[in-house]
Amino acid sequence: MDAWKKAVVCGAIGSATVLFIKKRYPAGVLATGVGLAMLASEYPEKFEDVRRSLPDYFERGMRVMEMAAQAGKRITEAAGRSAVESWEEIGS
């Protein structure tokens, strides 16, 4: 990679970091996009591999989220039952 491309990528990542810290999210996303575009132009085959594997990562992420939701539901149900039982014991 040429030195000027490295400078653009590093500058884009650095400026995006500063923008995200300052809560200027749209500008941070734009700066991140510039850095990623420079990397994609330099390494198109690697980005193609990432693009092909994204559906698998998304599917795995959705499975994890479903499992977390089910666990949260079970915890809520268990907590609700024990709270009701405790309230009945106090009231009786």
TORLODREN-473806 format. One record per atom (N, C-alpha, C): y, x, z; residue in three letters. Coordinates in steps of 0.2 Angstrom, whole numbers, plus 5000, padded with zeros to 4 digits. Each point is the difference from the previous one (the first is absolute). Last residue first. Example, Ala and Ser with C-alpha at 12.3 -4.5 7.8 and 13.67 -1.06 7.14 Angstrom:
BEGIN
498950645035Ser 500650045001Ser 500549965003Ser 497250025000Ala 500649965000Ala 500650045000Ala 
END
This chain:
BEGIN
493247455269Ser 499549965003Ser 500150015008Ser 501450124983Gly 500249935001Gly 499549965004Gly 499550234995Ile 500650005004Ile 500249925002Ile 498350054984Glu 499850025007Glu 500549995005Glu 500549964977Glu 499649945003Glu 499750025007Glu 501150174988Trp 500549945002Trp 499649945003Trp 498850184991Ser 500350025006Ser 500549955002Ser 498949964980Glu 499550005006Glu 500350025006Glu 501350024981Val 499949935001Val 499549995006Val 500450224992Ala 500649975003Ala 499949935002Ala 498350104988Ser 500050035007Ser 500649975003Ser 499749954978Arg 499549975004Arg 500150025007Arg 501450104984Gly 500249935001Gly 499549965005Gly 499650234993Ala 500549995004Ala 500249935002Ala 498450044983Ala 499750025007Ala 500649995005Ala 500649964978Glu 499649955003Glu 499750015006Glu 501350174990Thr 500449945002Thr 499649955002Thr 498850184991Ile 500450025007Ile 500449945002Ile 499049974979Arg 499550005006Arg 500350025006Arg 501450024981Lys 499849935002Lys 499549995005Lys 500550224993Gly 500649975003Gly 499949925002Gly 498450114987Ala 500050035007Ala 500549975004Ala 500049954977Gln 499449975003Gln 500050025008Gln 501650104986Ala 500249935001Ala 499449975004Ala 499650224993Ala 500550005005Ala 500249935002Ala 498650034982Met 499650015006Met 500550005006Met 500949984978Glu 499649945002Glu 499650015007Glu 501250184991Met 500549955002Met 499649935002Met 498850184990Val 500250025007Val 500549955003Val 499349964978Arg 499449995004Arg 500250025007Arg 501650044983Met 499949935002Met 499549995004Met 500250224993Gly 500649985005Gly 500049935001Gly 498550084984Arg 499850025007Arg 500549985005Arg 500549954978Glu 499449965002Glu 499850025007Glu 501750134989Phe 500249945002Phe 499549955003Phe 499450214991Tyr 500350015006Tyr 500349935003Tyr 499050004979Asp 499550025005Asp 500350005007Asp 501449984980Pro 499649945002Pro 499550015006Pro 501250204991Leu 500449955005Leu 499649945001Leu 499350194985Ser 499749995007Ser 500449955004Ser 500750074978Arg 499349965000Arg 499749995006Arg 502150114999Arg 500149944998Arg 499349964999Arg 500050235006Val 500349965006Val 500049934998Val 499550154983Asp 499449995005Asp 500249965005Asp 501750054985Glu 499549964997Glu 499449995005Glu 501650165006Phe 500249935001Phe 499649954997Phe 499450224996Lys 499949995007Lys 500349935001Lys 500450084979Glu 499249995001Glu 499949985007Glu 502250074993Pro 499849934998Pro 499349985001Pro 501950185008Tyr 499350005001Tyr 499749934998Tyr 502350064996Glu 499750065000Glu 499250005001Glu 501449815000Ser 500150034994Ser 499750075000Ser 500049885020Ala 499549964995Ala 500150034993Ala 501450085018Leu 499350025001Leu 499649974995Leu 502249934999Met 499950074998Met 499350025001Met 500449795007Ala 500150004993Ala 499950074998Ala 500249965023Leu 499349984997Leu 500050014992Leu 502150035011Gly 499550055002Gly 499349994997Gly 501649834998Val 500250064996Val 499550065001Val 499849815013Gly 499849984994Gly 500150064995Gly 500950005022Thr 499350025000Thr 499749994993Thr 502249945003Ala 499950075000Ala 499350025000Ala 500549775001Leu 500250034994Leu 499950075000Leu 499649895020Val 499549994995Val 500150034993Val 501750015017Gly 499450055001Gly 499449994996Gly 501949854998Ala 500250074998Ala 499450055001Ala 499849785009Pro 500050004993Pro 500150074996Pro 500149985025Tyr 499450004997Tyr 500049994992Tyr 501450085021Arg 500349984993Arg 499350004996Arg 500250075024Lys 499949934998Lys 500349984994Lys 499950235010Lys 500649965000Lys 499949934999Lys 498250144997Ile 500250015007Ile 500649965002Ile 499250014977Phe 499649965005Phe 500250005007Phe 501150144985Leu 500249934999Leu 499649965004Leu 499450235001Val 500749985003Val 500249934999Val 498150074989Thr 499950005007Thr 500649995004Thr 500150024976Ala 499749945002Ala 499949995008Ala 500850204991Ser 500549955000Ser 499749935002Ser 498650184997Gly 500450015006Gly 500549955001Gly 498650004981Ile 499649985006Ile 500550015006Ile 500850064980Ala 499949935000Ala 499749985006Ala 500350234996Gly 500749965001Gly 499949935001Gly 498150134994Cys 500250015007Cys 500649975001Cys 499449984978Val 499549975004Val 500250015008Val 501350124984Val 500149924999Val 499549975005Val 499750234998Ala 500649985004Ala 500249935000Ala 498150084987Lys 499950005008Lys 500649985004Lys 500350024977Lys 499649945001Lys 499850005008Lys 501150194991Trp 500549955000Trp 499649935002Trp 498750204997Ala 500450005006Ala 500549945001Ala 497749984986Asp 500650045000Asp 500449995006Asp 497349984998Met 500649965000Met 500650045000Met 
END
